[in-house]
Amino acid sequence: MTGPRRSRPKFTREAAVRLWLRRQGLDRPRGSTPLDAAAFVAHLEQTGALQLDSVNVVDRAHYLTLWSRFGSYDRADVDHWVYEDRFAYEYWGHEASILPISHLPLGRRRMRRFPPDSWSGRAWWDRYATSTASKRRVLRRLRAEGPLESVDFQPQPAEREEKTDSLAWRLKEDKRSLKLLWHDGRVAVAGRRHFRCIYDMAERVYPDGPAATLAEYHDSWLLIALSGCGIAPERHLVNYFTGPALNAAERRRVIARNLRKKRIVEVDVEGLRGPCYALPEHLDGIDRLPEPAGTTLICPFDSLLWQRKRAAELLNFHYTVEIYVPAAKRKYGYYVLPILHRGRLVGRLDPKLHRDRGVLEIRALHLEPDFAPTASFETGLNDAIADFADFLGAADIAMPRSG
């Protein structure tokens, strides 16, 4: 016979939010900790990754994510830590990401299993996949010529007179092969130039080392997400770390295995449909975590917002990246930055950097209906906008007419 079931530890929603913000590095005023190499690596280890994105309305996503926590810093330092010191590497974490180099064994396991079984037979994959001949051409050029960008796969001088469709198709296919070879680990991102990827042979970029086991790779979906979230139900962990694409049955097996091994514990959060999970070491002192402080702006691709359901259920903040919404249907703006104030998402700011004029334009400011601005909020927001403008190199700020 089994004994009576133990009741799960129960925490308040406030405690879960405080732990979440602590894990995200957003529980303290922006700039409290300077961004040095150790702080950069610690951020990657704690949250799991920095998402990369090509949208450049104000700045690149990974730079903005760091600014939200550390305030103004030198972007060249970040580039050096990633592409020179190799404290991190580019691969698939939550979408294309910068990941801590300690996670490279997990990346290697995905590389060895690429493409995932779930892609087999998909019409879009059949269209995107490239021939063995194309991959060989790309690898041959990288070995012979060294690092190359996709723009290097343009018609060569001797080919420019060729007006054949076959040449255009071959060059287009080779550019796709570059990306696919990056996914399967034969090619790595060695650096970036004007945000364009510079590719090289993986053995010239990645340090030697093993691949994680399949179980370790699957566990990373859960353990990395809990590192970044603190306490969370399964639905808040789905798509936080997307390297392992697990179905519902696989996720349940991973959770059960880690509960058995006592790597994670099952808990409840008041008012949150559970059960929830946490790493036991994160629960020590949870009731003594200080109240979140400071005001900052959050990038749309920040790890805080990777799981929108979580923001809605814990912070009552419903967020959509309206880049992908037709202009006529946008409610708040093209590239809206949520405003985090003392642990609450209290509004949204729609910025645009006019680089030619050195002006940061704030096109709109929307506060949540249940939020009453205070003098400390206005001071904090003005300080955040001023620091943001300084970080972006804007000499002037244009505020909306409504103030």
Disulfide bonds with the S-S distance in Angstrom:
none
